[in-house]
């Protein structure tokens, strides 16, 4: 059977702030959005909170309208604010209970060529079990599977599952499995908490039990750890380490319960030698597929962007029982932008510019005799 993990970076629609030319272009928007959402969610608003809200709203383009270039302020009932004719914004609410509504990131459609190339990657990977990172929702993933994968000549996956996670931007993790590999028991960790009360996982760490044609089931834990994109470096590192520690605890619990066929997969947003990933990579018996003698890295050590060693952030971590069954493994970069001088790898002919790439991430795959 073939197991693969792929960060699709959304399928149909993506937050506009995430869909700019580079991550840095949207960083300020995402930071302001996160800060304003945190303030709006407080039980009580101090004068300092209200002044900061006004500053952030202006920065997000909400001074004259509830619709900014990248965010949308939905106000259903109550009095959050007013905009005097003289200009500016005045916060009227004294706490979250004074108004009903939400702050949302605005979406825009994915480039149609990129969408088709994402489907091409899925078709050409031909994985029996495919972990998907950054899917908008289960309905979106199911529609993409039924409509776009089929339109590109592929056989749709029989089973598609996404559990709604903690991220407000519509970048959840999920699983797609072929006929003969039904998804059985599922367990979400979306509500696991840090001592501070903050959710452990930026998205989720769902446990999917996949029934196999023979033998014990396969347990797949799909992850998308905290990114380095915004927030302080120390906070981001601490959050990823906490996530790695929690996944290690989940893994050790499964092993103690007698499970042997376990894969922890996805975008961990850090490199193998990093301190945040130590709890998983150095303090368990999990094996990174990149370390297997049968693994082919395609001439590049990384999985993201330029695929340098510093861009190795996508993983297939296997329990010893699975690692022993590996027959082949590699990185699939054909859907990535290869650059122009020189082209770093073979890419689909349909990728003529960066915006048409299926994703900034390669897919990682492994074949196992189980």
C-alpha positions in Angstrom: 0.0 0.0 0.0 1.1 3.6 -0.6 0.8 6.3 2.2 1.4 9.9 1.3 1.2 13.4 2.9 0.5 16.5 0.9 0.1 20.2 1.9 -2.4 21.3 -0.8 -2.5 25.0 0.4 -6.3 25.0 -0.1 -8.3 23.7 -2.9 -11.0 26.1 -4.2 -10.7 29.2 -2.0 -8.0 30.6 0.2 -7.7 33.6 2.5 -6.5 36.6 0.4 -3.8 37.3 3.0 -2.5 33.8 2.5 -2.7 34.0 -1.3 -0.1 36.8 -1.9 3.2 36.4 -3.7 5.1 35.6 -0.5 4.3 34.8 3.1 5.9 38.1 4.3 3.4 40.0 2.1 0.5 38.8 4.2 2.3 38.6 7.6 1.2 42.1 8.8 -2.4 41.4 7.9 -2.4 38.0 9.7 -0.8 39.5 12.8 -3.3 42.4 12.9 -6.2 40.0 12.3 -5.1 37.8 15.2 -4.5 40.7 17.6 -7.9 42.3 16.8 -9.8 39.0 17.1 -8.2 38.4 20.5 -9.3 41.9 21.7 -12.8 41.5 20.4 -13.2 38.2 22.2 -12.5 39.6 25.6 -15.2 39.7 28.2 -14.6 43.4 29.0 -13.0 46.1 26.9 -10.8 48.7 28.7 -10.1 52.1 27.2 -6.7 50.9 26.1 -8.3 47.9 24.5 -10.7 50.1 22.6 -8.0 52.4 21.4 -6.0 49.4 20.2 -9.0 48.1 18.4 -9.4 51.3 16.5 -5.8 51.3 15.5 -6.0 47.7 14.3 -9.2 48.3 12.4 -7.7 51.2 10.6 -4.6 49.2 9.7 -6.9 46.5 8.3 -8.8 48.9 6.1 -12.0 49.0 8.2 -12.1 52.8 8.8 -14.9 53.5 6.3 -16.6 50.1 5.9 -17.0 46.7 7.5 -15.4 45.2 4.4 -11.7 45.7 4.2 -9.3 44.5 1.5 -8.4 41.3 3.5 -10.9 41.1 6.3 -14.7 41.3 6.9 -16.3 42.5 10.1 -19.7 40.9 10.5 -22.1 42.7 12.8 -25.4 41.0 13.3 -26.7 42.7 16.4 -25.7 45.1 19.2 -23.5 48.2 19.0 -19.8 47.5 18.5 -18.8 50.7 16.9 -19.8 53.8 15.0 -18.1 55.8 12.3 -18.6 59.6 12.9 -19.1 61.7 9.8 -16.0 63.6 10.8 -14.0 60.3 10.3 -12.4 57.7 12.4 -13.9 54.9 14.5 -15.5 55.0 17.9 -15.9 51.7 19.9 -19.2 51.7 21.7 -19.2 48.2 23.2 -17.8 47.6 26.6 -17.4 43.9 26.2 -18.0 40.8 24.0 -21.6 40.4 25.2 -22.6 43.9 23.9 -22.6 42.8 20.2 -23.1 39.7 18.0 -20.8 39.1 15.1 -17.3 38.0 14.0 -14.1 39.1 12.3 -13.3 37.0 9.3 -10.6 36.7 6.7 -11.8 37.3 3.2 -11.4 34.5 0.7 -10.6 34.5 -3.0 -10.6 31.7 -5.6 -7.5 29.7 -6.1 -5.8 30.1 -9.5 -7.7 27.6 -11.8 -4.4 26.2 -13.2 -3.1 25.6 -9.7 -6.3 23.9 -8.8 -6.0 21.5 -11.7 -2.3 20.9 -11.0 -3.2 20.0 -7.4 -5.6 17.3 -8.8 -2.8 16.1 -11.1 -0.5 15.6 -8.1 -3.2 13.5 -6.3 -3.8 11.4 -9.5 -0.2 10.8 -10.2 0.7 10.0 -6.5 -1.9 7.2 -6.6 -1.8 6.9 -2.8 -4.1 4.4 -1.1 -4.1 6.6 2.0 -3.5 10.3 1.5 -3.1 12.8 4.3 -4.1 16.3 3.3 -2.9 19.5 5.0 -4.6 22.9 4.5 -8.0 21.8 3.2 -10.8 24.3 3.6 -13.4 21.8 4.9 -14.7 18.4 4.4 -17.3 19.5 1.8 -14.6 21.3 -0.1 -12.3 18.3 -0.1 -15.1 16.0 -1.0 -16.2 18.2 -3.9 -12.6 18.6 -5.1 -12.3 14.8 -5.0 -15.5 14.1 -6.8 -15.3 16.9 -9.4 -11.7 18.0 -10.1 -9.9 14.7 -9.5 -12.4 13.0 -11.8 -12.1 15.8 -14.4 -8.3 15.2 -14.5 -8.8 11.5 -15.3 -8.3 10.2 -11.7 -10.3 7.8 -9.7 -11.9 9.6 -6.8 -11.1 8.5 -3.3 -13.8 6.4 -1.7 -13.5 7.9 1.7 -12.9 11.6 2.6 -12.7 13.0 6.1 -11.9 16.4 7.7 -12.6 17.3 11.3 -13.0 21.0 11.8 -10.0 22.3 13.7 -8.8 25.4 15.6 -7.7 27.6 12.8 -10.0 30.4 11.6 -8.4 30.6 8.2 -9.9 27.3 6.8 -6.6 25.3 6.8 -7.6 22.0 8.4 -6.1 18.5 8.1 -7.8 15.5 6.7 -7.5 12.0 5.2 -8.6 10.5 1.9 -8.5 6.7 1.3 -9.1 4.5 -1.6 -11.6 1.6 -2.0 -10.6 -1.2 0.3 -9.2 1.1 2.9 -12.2 2.4 4.9 -11.8 4.9 7.7 -12.9 3.5 11.0 -12.6 5.0 14.4 -11.6 8.7 14.5 -10.4 10.7 17.5 -9.9 14.5 17.6 -7.5 16.3 19.8 -8.9 19.7 18.9 -9.8 20.4 22.5 -6.5 19.4 24.1 -5.2 22.3 26.2 -2.0 23.8 27.5 -1.7 24.7 31.2 -2.5 28.3 30.0 -5.9 27.1 28.7 -4.8 27.7 25.1 -5.4 24.8 22.6 -2.3 22.7 22.1 -2.9 22.3 18.3 -3.0 25.1 15.8 -5.3 22.9 13.8 -5.8 19.4 15.2 -4.0 16.1 15.6 -6.8 13.7 14.5 -6.3 10.0 14.9 -7.7 8.1 11.9 -8.0 4.3 12.0 -7.7 2.9 8.5 -8.8 -0.7 8.0 -6.4 -2.6 5.8 -7.1 -5.6 3.5 -5.3 -7.8 6.0 -3.7 -7.6 9.4 -4.1 -4.9 12.1 -5.3 -1.5 11.1 -3.1 1.5 10.3 -3.3 4.5 12.6 -2.6 7.8 10.9 -2.1 11.0 12.9 -2.3 14.1 10.6 -0.6 17.3 11.8 0.1 20.8 10.8 2.2 22.4 13.5 2.5 26.2 14.3 4.1 28.1 11.5 7.1 30.4 11.7 5.2 33.0 9.7 3.9 35.3 12.3 4.2 35.9 16.0 7.5 36.0 17.9 10.1 33.3 17.2 10.3 32.2 20.8 6.5 31.9 21.1 6.3 29.9 17.8 9.1 27.6 18.9 7.5 27.0 22.2 4.1 26.2 20.6 5.7 23.7 18.2 7.6 22.0 21.0 4.4 21.7 23.1 2.6 20.2 20.0 5.5 17.7 19.5 5.4 16.8 23.2 1.6 16.2 23.0 1.9 14.1 19.9 4.7 12.0 21.5 2.4 11.4 24.5 -0.5 10.3 22.2 1.9 8.0 20.3 3.2 6.5 23.5 -0.3 5.9 24.6 -1.2 4.1 21.4 1.9 1.9 21.7 1.1 1.1 25.3 -2.4 0.0 24.1 -0.8 -2.5 21.8 -0.9 -0.6 18.5 2.1 -1.2 16.2 1.1 0.3 12.8 1.3 4.0 13.5 2.2 6.9 11.1 2.5 10.5 12.2 2.5 12.7 9.1 2.1 16.2 7.8 3.7 19.6 7.9 5.6 20.1 11.1 6.9 23.5 10.1 10.5 22.9 11.3 13.6 21.0 10.4 14.8 17.6 11.7 17.5 19.1 13.9 15.3 21.7 15.5 14.7 21.8 19.3 10.9 22.1 18.9 10.8 18.7 17.1 13.1 16.9 19.5 10.2 15.2 21.5 9.1 13.4 18.3 12.3 12.9 16.4 14.8 12.3 19.2 12.8 11.0 22.1 10.7 8.3 20.5 11.3 5.2 18.3 9.6 6.9 15.3 11.6 6.8 12.1 11.6 9.6 9.5 11.1 8.1 6.1 14.0 10.3 4.8 16.3 8.0 6.8 15.3 4.8 5.1 17.8 3.3 2.7 15.1 3.0 0.0 14.2 6.7 0.2 14.9 8.8 -2.9 15.0 12.6 -2.2 15.1 13.4 -5.9 18.4 15.3 -5.6 17.1 17.8 -3.0 17.0 17.5 0.8 13.9 19.7 1.4 10.2 19.6 0.8 9.1 23.3 0.7 10.0 26.2 -1.6 13.5 25.9 -2.9 13.8 22.5 -1.2 17.0 23.2 0.6 17.8 21.3 3.8 16.4 24.3 5.7 13.1 23.7 3.9 12.6 20.2 5.1 9.3 20.6 7.0 7.0 17.8 5.7 7.2 14.4 7.3 6.2 10.8 7.3 7.2 9.4 10.7 6.7 5.6 11.0 6.6 3.2 13.9 9.3 0.5 13.8 6.8 -2.1 12.6 5.9 0.1 9.6 9.5 1.2 8.9 10.5 -2.4 8.6 7.9 -2.9 5.8 9.0 -0.1 3.6 9.8 -1.1 0.0 10.2 2.4 -1.6 9.7 6.0 -0.7 10.3 9.5 -2.2 9.4 13.1 -2.7 7.0 14.2 -5.5 7.8 17.7 -6.7 6.2 17.7 -10.1 3.5 20.1 -8.9 5.9 22.6 -7.5 7.4 25.7 -9.2 10.8 24.6 -10.4 12.3 28.1 -11.0 13.8 29.2 -14.3 17.6 29.6 -14.1 18.1 26.7 -13.9 14.9 24.6 -13.5 15.6 22.6 -10.3 13.3 19.7 -11.1 10.8 18.4 -13.7 7.4 20.0 -13.4 4.1 19.7 -15.2 4.1 21.5 -18.5 1.0 23.4 -17.3 3.1 25.2 -14.7 4.4 28.2 -16.6 4.6 30.6 -13.7 4.7 30.3 -9.9 1.1 31.1 -9.3 0.1 28.0 -11.4 2.0 25.6 -9.1 -0.2 23.1 -7.2 1.5 24.0 -3.9 4.8 25.4 -2.4 5.1 21.9 -0.8 6.2 18.6 -2.3 4.2 15.5 -1.5 6.0 12.8 0.5 5.2 9.1 -0.1 6.1 5.6 1.0 5.2 2.1 -0.2 4.9 -0.6 2.4 4.4 -4.3 2.1 1.5 -4.6 4.6 
